[in-house]
Amino acid sequence: MNWKRMLATISGSVDQELLLRNEYLVTENRILKNQIKGRE
């Protein structure tokens, strides 16, 4: 495997992990905001 392909593979997996983390944080923020609104 040449270095360009290896770099693309690593970058792709890192991008996928970041997308999943962002999706998780967006969902978590939505839940927390709803909890705050429920207390007011």
N, C-alpha and C positions, 0 to 999 in steps of 0.2 A: 504494500500500500504506500503510495507516495505521500509526501508531507501535505500537499494541497488537499488531497482527499481526506487525510486524517484530520486536518484542521477543520474542514467543512463538517465532518462527522461530529467532532467535539463541539463546534459552534452550534450545530443543529440541536444537539442534546441539551446544551446550556440554554438556548433560546426556548426550548420546550419547557424546561424546568421553570424558567422565569415567567412564562405565560401561565403555567399552573399556579405559581405562587401569587401572581397578580390576580388571577381569578378567585383564589381563596381569600385574598385580602379584600377584594371588592365585596364579596359575599359577607365576610365578617363585618365590614363597615356597615353594610345595609342592615344587618341584624342588630348591631349595636345602636345605630341611629333609631331604629324602630323601638328599641327598648327605652331609649331616652324620651322619645315622643310619648310613649305609654305612661311615663311617670309625671309628665307635666299636668 
